[in-house]
Protein backbone atom coordinates (compact mmCIF):
# COMPACT_ATOMS: atom_id res chain seq x y z
CA UNK A 1 0.00 0.00 0.00
CA UNK A 2 1.31 3.44 -0.89
CA UNK A 3 2.21 5.69 2.00
CA UNK A 4 -0.09 8.63 2.64
CA UNK A 5 1.14 12.00 1.43
CA UNK A 6 -0.97 13.82 4.02
CA UNK A 7 1.20 16.03 6.25
CA UNK A 8 1.20 15.52 10.02
CA UNK A 9 -2.00 16.70 11.67
CA UNK A 10 -2.56 18.37 15.04
CA UNK A 11 -3.21 16.23 18.09
CA UNK A 12 -5.24 17.02 21.18
CA UNK A 13 -2.01 17.54 23.11
CA UNK A 14 -0.36 19.67 20.42
CA UNK A 15 -2.98 21.41 18.27
CA UNK A 16 -0.40 23.26 16.18
CA UNK A 17 -0.54 26.90 15.12
CA UNK A 18 -4.07 28.32 14.87
CA UNK A 19 -4.97 30.21 11.72
CA UNK A 20 -6.29 33.70 12.35
CA UNK A 21 -8.70 35.77 10.30
CA UNK A 22 -5.77 37.69 8.83
CA UNK A 23 -4.80 34.51 6.94
CA UNK A 24 -7.87 35.04 4.74
CA UNK A 25 -7.21 38.72 3.96
CA UNK A 26 -5.47 37.77 0.71
CA UNK A 27 -6.39 36.78 -2.81
CA UNK A 28 -8.76 33.82 -2.85
CA UNK A 29 -6.33 32.21 -5.32
CA UNK A 30 -3.58 32.33 -2.69
CA UNK A 31 -5.73 31.19 0.20
CA UNK A 32 -7.33 28.22 -1.58
CA UNK A 33 -4.16 26.17 -2.22
CA UNK A 34 -2.73 27.27 1.15
CA UNK A 35 -5.66 25.56 2.88
CA UNK A 36 -4.67 22.14 1.55
CA UNK A 37 -3.12 20.35 4.52
CA UNK A 38 -4.66 22.65 7.13
CA UNK A 39 -6.93 21.13 9.77
CA UNK A 40 -10.56 22.14 10.24
CA UNK A 41 -12.37 21.26 13.47
CA UNK A 42 -15.91 22.09 14.59
CA UNK A 43 -16.45 21.38 18.27
CA UNK A 44 -13.34 19.20 18.10
CA UNK A 45 -14.55 17.08 15.17
CA UNK A 46 -12.97 17.26 11.71
CA UNK A 47 -9.78 16.61 9.82
CA UNK A 48 -7.24 17.65 7.23
CA UNK A 49 -8.50 19.70 4.29
CA UNK A 50 -7.68 17.77 1.12
CA UNK A 51 -9.84 19.51 -1.51
CA UNK A 52 -11.16 23.04 -2.06
CA UNK A 53 -12.50 25.31 -4.79
CA UNK A 54 -11.91 29.04 -5.23
CA UNK A 55 -14.73 31.43 -6.18
CA UNK A 56 -13.91 35.04 -7.08
CA UNK A 57 -16.52 37.79 -7.28
CA UNK A 58 -15.76 38.24 -11.00
CA UNK A 59 -16.55 34.55 -11.57
CA UNK A 60 -20.04 33.84 -13.00
CA UNK A 61 -20.16 30.66 -10.91
CA UNK A 62 -19.75 32.60 -7.65
CA UNK A 63 -22.86 33.27 -5.58
CA UNK A 64 -21.72 36.89 -5.23
CA UNK A 65 -21.45 37.54 -8.98
CA UNK A 66 -24.81 39.33 -9.23
CA UNK A 67 -24.44 41.27 -6.00
CA UNK A 68 -25.48 40.91 -2.36
CA UNK A 69 -28.62 39.06 -1.29
CA UNK A 70 -29.85 37.92 2.13
CA UNK A 71 -28.37 34.50 1.34
CA UNK A 72 -24.83 35.59 0.42
CA UNK A 73 -24.45 38.73 2.54
CA UNK A 74 -21.62 37.31 4.65
CA UNK A 75 -19.51 37.02 1.49
CA UNK A 76 -19.48 40.82 1.22
CA UNK A 77 -18.20 41.27 4.75
CA UNK A 78 -14.67 41.01 6.16
CA UNK A 79 -12.49 37.94 5.56
CA UNK A 80 -12.17 35.05 7.96
CA UNK A 81 -15.85 34.16 8.35
CA UNK A 82 -17.91 31.12 7.35
CA UNK A 83 -20.42 31.33 4.52
CA UNK A 84 -22.83 28.40 4.77
CA UNK A 85 -25.61 27.78 2.27
CA UNK A 86 -28.01 25.00 1.31
CA UNK A 87 -27.13 23.32 -1.99
CA UNK A 88 -30.05 22.15 -4.15
CA UNK A 89 -32.22 22.26 -1.04
CA UNK A 90 -30.53 19.08 0.17
CA UNK A 91 -27.27 19.64 2.03
CA UNK A 92 -25.19 22.42 3.53
CA UNK A 93 -21.91 23.67 2.07
CA UNK A 94 -19.27 25.63 4.00
CA UNK A 95 -17.06 28.33 2.48
CA UNK A 96 -14.35 30.57 3.94
CA UNK A 97 -14.67 34.27 3.02
CA UNK A 98 -11.47 35.80 1.64
CA UNK A 99 -10.06 39.15 0.51
CA UNK A 100 -11.08 42.58 1.79
CA UNK A 101 -14.63 43.45 2.76
CA UNK A 102 -16.73 43.98 -0.35
CA UNK A 103 -14.71 41.60 -2.51
CA UNK A 104 -17.19 38.77 -1.90
CA UNK A 105 -14.77 35.95 -2.73
CA UNK A 106 -14.64 32.61 -0.92
CA UNK A 107 -13.19 29.11 -0.81
CA UNK A 108 -15.55 26.13 -0.83
CA UNK A 109 -14.32 23.27 1.37
CA UNK A 110 -14.93 20.12 -0.67
CA UNK A 111 -13.28 17.26 1.25
CA UNK A 112 -11.46 16.36 4.45
CA UNK A 113 -9.38 13.42 5.62
CA UNK A 114 -11.11 12.55 8.91
CA UNK A 115 -8.73 12.68 11.87
CA UNK A 116 -10.67 13.90 14.91
CA UNK A 117 -13.95 12.57 16.29
CA UNK A 118 -14.44 9.68 13.87
CA UNK A 119 -17.06 8.04 16.11
CA UNK A 120 -19.19 11.19 16.00
CA UNK A 121 -18.76 11.47 12.23
CA UNK A 122 -19.74 7.84 11.68
CA UNK A 123 -22.83 8.27 13.84
CA UNK A 124 -23.89 11.43 11.99
CA UNK A 125 -23.24 9.96 8.56
CA UNK A 126 -24.58 6.49 9.35
CA UNK A 127 -21.62 4.66 7.81
CA UNK A 128 -18.27 3.16 8.78
CA UNK A 129 -16.00 3.74 5.76
CA UNK A 130 -13.76 6.65 6.76
CA UNK A 131 -13.03 7.42 3.10
CA UNK A 132 -16.71 8.28 2.57
CA UNK A 133 -17.24 10.35 5.71
CA UNK A 134 -16.06 13.71 4.34
CA UNK A 135 -15.44 13.09 0.61
CA UNK A 136 -17.72 15.86 -0.61
CA UNK A 137 -18.97 19.27 0.53
CA UNK A 138 -22.34 17.97 1.75
CA UNK A 139 -20.81 14.91 3.36
CA UNK A 140 -18.30 16.87 5.41
CA UNK A 141 -20.89 19.36 6.71
CA UNK A 142 -23.08 16.47 7.84
CA UNK A 143 -20.09 14.76 9.47
CA UNK A 144 -19.09 17.97 11.29
CA UNK A 145 -22.72 18.96 12.03
CA UNK A 146 -22.33 22.26 10.14
CA UNK A 147 -25.64 23.98 9.41
CA UNK A 148 -26.95 27.46 8.65
CA UNK A 149 -26.37 28.21 12.34
CA UNK A 150 -22.66 28.45 11.47
CA UNK A 151 -23.21 31.03 8.73
CA UNK A 152 -21.36 34.23 9.60
CA UNK A 153 -19.28 32.70 12.41
CA UNK A 154 -15.62 33.67 12.73
CA UNK A 155 -13.18 30.99 11.61
CA UNK A 156 -10.83 31.59 14.56
CA UNK A 157 -13.44 31.45 17.33
CA UNK A 158 -15.18 28.41 18.86
CA UNK A 159 -16.91 26.25 17.79
CA UNK A 160 -14.72 26.55 14.66
CA UNK A 161 -10.95 26.02 14.81
CA UNK A 162 -8.41 26.00 12.00
CA UNK A 163 -4.77 24.94 12.30
CA UNK A 164 -1.97 25.62 9.85
CA UNK A 165 -0.35 22.76 7.98
CA UNK A 166 3.09 21.79 9.24
CA UNK A 167 4.67 21.61 5.78
CA UNK A 168 3.68 22.30 2.19
CA UNK A 169 2.07 19.23 0.62
CA UNK A 170 1.99 18.16 -3.02
CA UNK A 171 -0.96 20.04 -4.51
CA UNK A 172 -2.78 19.40 -7.78
CA UNK A 173 -5.18 21.74 -9.58
CA UNK A 174 -8.05 21.09 -11.95
CA UNK A 175 -11.56 22.03 -13.04
CA UNK A 176 -14.28 22.69 -10.49
CA UNK A 177 -17.12 20.22 -9.96
CA UNK A 178 -20.88 20.53 -10.40
CA UNK A 179 -21.07 23.97 -12.01
CA UNK A 180 -22.35 25.13 -15.40
CA UNK A 181 -20.60 28.51 -15.65
CA UNK A 182 -16.88 29.27 -15.93
CA UNK A 183 -16.29 25.54 -16.20
CA UNK A 184 -12.92 26.07 -17.87
CA UNK A 185 -11.27 27.68 -14.82
CA UNK A 186 -8.78 25.38 -13.03
CA UNK A 187 -9.70 26.62 -9.56
CA UNK A 188 -10.08 23.30 -7.74
CA UNK A 189 -7.12 22.29 -5.59
CA UNK A 190 -6.39 19.00 -3.91
CA UNK A 191 -3.86 16.94 -2.00
CA UNK A 192 -2.03 14.78 -4.53
CA UNK A 193 -2.60 11.09 -3.96
CA UNK A 194 -5.25 11.53 -1.27
CA UNK A 195 -7.83 8.75 -0.87
CA UNK A 196 -10.34 11.22 0.54
CA UNK A 197 -11.04 13.46 -2.47
CA UNK A 198 -14.62 13.95 -3.67
CA UNK A 199 -13.45 13.36 -7.24
CA UNK A 200 -10.11 12.46 -8.80
CA UNK A 201 -8.14 15.10 -10.64
C-alpha positions as CSV (number, residue, x, y, z in Angstrom):
1,X,0.0,0.0,0.0
2,X,1.3,3.4,-0.9
3,X,2.2,5.7,2.0
4,X,-0.1,8.6,2.6
5,X,1.1,12.0,1.4
6,X,-1.0,13.8,4.0
7,X,1.2,16.0,6.3
8,X,1.2,15.5,10.0
9,X,-2.0,16.7,11.7
10,X,-2.6,18.4,15.0
11,X,-3.2,16.2,18.1
12,X,-5.2,17.0,21.2
13,X,-2.0,17.5,23.1
14,X,-0.4,19.7,20.4
15,X,-3.0,21.4,18.3
16,X,-0.4,23.3,16.2
17,X,-0.5,26.9,15.1
18,X,-4.1,28.3,14.9
19,X,-5.0,30.2,11.7
20,X,-6.3,33.7,12.4
21,X,-8.7,35.8,10.3
22,X,-5.8,37.7,8.8
23,X,-4.8,34.5,6.9
24,X,-7.9,35.0,4.7
25,X,-7.2,38.7,4.0
26,X,-5.5,37.8,0.7
27,X,-6.4,36.8,-2.8
28,X,-8.8,33.8,-2.9
29,X,-6.3,32.2,-5.3
30,X,-3.6,32.3,-2.7
31,X,-5.7,31.2,0.2
32,X,-7.3,28.2,-1.6
33,X,-4.2,26.2,-2.2
34,X,-2.7,27.3,1.1
35,X,-5.7,25.6,2.9
36,X,-4.7,22.1,1.6
37,X,-3.1,20.3,4.5
38,X,-4.7,22.7,7.1
39,X,-6.9,21.1,9.8
40,X,-10.6,22.1,10.2
41,X,-12.4,21.3,13.5
42,X,-15.9,22.1,14.6
43,X,-16.4,21.4,18.3
44,X,-13.3,19.2,18.1
45,X,-14.6,17.1,15.2
46,X,-13.0,17.3,11.7
47,X,-9.8,16.6,9.8
48,X,-7.2,17.7,7.2
49,X,-8.5,19.7,4.3
50,X,-7.7,17.8,1.1
51,X,-9.8,19.5,-1.5
52,X,-11.2,23.0,-2.1
53,X,-12.5,25.3,-4.8
54,X,-11.9,29.0,-5.2
55,X,-14.7,31.4,-6.2
56,X,-13.9,35.0,-7.1
57,X,-16.5,37.8,-7.3
58,X,-15.8,38.2,-11.0
59,X,-16.5,34.6,-11.6
60,X,-20.0,33.8,-13.0
61,X,-20.2,30.7,-10.9
62,X,-19.8,32.6,-7.7
63,X,-22.9,33.3,-5.6
64,X,-21.7,36.9,-5.2
65,X,-21.4,37.5,-9.0
66,X,-24.8,39.3,-9.2
67,X,-24.4,41.3,-6.0
68,X,-25.5,40.9,-2.4
69,X,-28.6,39.1,-1.3
70,X,-29.9,37.9,2.1
71,X,-28.4,34.5,1.3
72,X,-24.8,35.6,0.4
73,X,-24.4,38.7,2.5
74,X,-21.6,37.3,4.7
75,X,-19.5,37.0,1.5
76,X,-19.5,40.8,1.2
77,X,-18.2,41.3,4.8
78,X,-14.7,41.0,6.2
79,X,-12.5,37.9,5.6
80,X,-12.2,35.1,8.0
81,X,-15.9,34.2,8.4
82,X,-17.9,31.1,7.4
83,X,-20.4,31.3,4.5
84,X,-22.8,28.4,4.8
85,X,-25.6,27.8,2.3
86,X,-28.0,25.0,1.3
87,X,-27.1,23.3,-2.0
88,X,-30.0,22.1,-4.2
89,X,-32.2,22.3,-1.0
90,X,-30.5,19.1,0.2
91,X,-27.3,19.6,2.0
92,X,-25.2,22.4,3.5
93,X,-21.9,23.7,2.1
94,X,-19.3,25.6,4.0
95,X,-17.1,28.3,2.5
96,X,-14.4,30.6,3.9
97,X,-14.7,34.3,3.0
98,X,-11.5,35.8,1.6
99,X,-10.1,39.1,0.5
100,X,-11.1,42.6,1.8
101,X,-14.6,43.5,2.8
102,X,-16.7,44.0,-0.3
103,X,-14.7,41.6,-2.5
104,X,-17.2,38.8,-1.9
105,X,-14.8,36.0,-2.7
106,X,-14.6,32.6,-0.9
107,X,-13.2,29.1,-0.8
108,X,-15.5,26.1,-0.8
109,X,-14.3,23.3,1.4
110,X,-14.9,20.1,-0.7
111,X,-13.3,17.3,1.2
112,X,-11.5,16.4,4.4
113,X,-9.4,13.4,5.6
114,X,-11.1,12.6,8.9
115,X,-8.7,12.7,11.9
116,X,-10.7,13.9,14.9
117,X,-14.0,12.6,16.3
118,X,-14.4,9.7,13.9
119,X,-17.1,8.0,16.1
120,X,-19.2,11.2,16.0
121,X,-18.8,11.5,12.2
122,X,-19.7,7.8,11.7
123,X,-22.8,8.3,13.8
124,X,-23.9,11.4,12.0
125,X,-23.2,10.0,8.6
126,X,-24.6,6.5,9.3
127,X,-21.6,4.7,7.8
128,X,-18.3,3.2,8.8
129,X,-16.0,3.7,5.8
130,X,-13.8,6.6,6.8
131,X,-13.0,7.4,3.1
132,X,-16.7,8.3,2.6
133,X,-17.2,10.4,5.7
134,X,-16.1,13.7,4.3
135,X,-15.4,13.1,0.6
136,X,-17.7,15.9,-0.6
137,X,-19.0,19.3,0.5
138,X,-22.3,18.0,1.7
139,X,-20.8,14.9,3.4
140,X,-18.3,16.9,5.4
141,X,-20.9,19.4,6.7
142,X,-23.1,16.5,7.8
143,X,-20.1,14.8,9.5
144,X,-19.1,18.0,11.3
145,X,-22.7,19.0,12.0
146,X,-22.3,22.3,10.1
147,X,-25.6,24.0,9.4
148,X,-27.0,27.5,8.6
149,X,-26.4,28.2,12.3
150,X,-22.7,28.5,11.5
151,X,-23.2,31.0,8.7
152,X,-21.4,34.2,9.6
153,X,-19.3,32.7,12.4
154,X,-15.6,33.7,12.7
155,X,-13.2,31.0,11.6
156,X,-10.8,31.6,14.6
157,X,-13.4,31.5,17.3
158,X,-15.2,28.4,18.9
159,X,-16.9,26.2,17.8
160,X,-14.7,26.5,14.7
161,X,-11.0,26.0,14.8
162,X,-8.4,26.0,12.0
163,X,-4.8,24.9,12.3
164,X,-2.0,25.6,9.8
165,X,-0.3,22.8,8.0
166,X,3.1,21.8,9.2
167,X,4.7,21.6,5.8
168,X,3.7,22.3,2.2
169,X,2.1,19.2,0.6
170,X,2.0,18.2,-3.0
171,X,-1.0,20.0,-4.5
172,X,-2.8,19.4,-7.8
173,X,-5.2,21.7,-9.6
174,X,-8.1,21.1,-11.9
175,X,-11.6,22.0,-13.0
176,X,-14.3,22.7,-10.5
177,X,-17.1,20.2,-10.0
178,X,-20.9,20.5,-10.4
179,X,-21.1,24.0,-12.0
180,X,-22.4,25.1,-15.4
181,X,-20.6,28.5,-15.7
182,X,-16.9,29.3,-15.9
183,X,-16.3,25.5,-16.2
184,X,-12.9,26.1,-17.9
185,X,-11.3,27.7,-14.8
186,X,-8.8,25.4,-13.0
187,X,-9.7,26.6,-9.6
188,X,-10.1,23.3,-7.7
189,X,-7.1,22.3,-5.6
190,X,-6.4,19.0,-3.9
191,X,-3.9,16.9,-2.0
192,X,-2.0,14.8,-4.5
193,X,-2.6,11.1,-4.0
194,X,-5.3,11.5,-1.3
195,X,-7.8,8.7,-0.9
196,X,-10.3,11.2,0.5
197,X,-11.0,13.5,-2.5
198,X,-14.6,14.0,-3.7
199,X,-13.4,13.4,-7.2
200,X,-10.1,12.5,-8.8
201,X,-8.1,15.1,-10.6
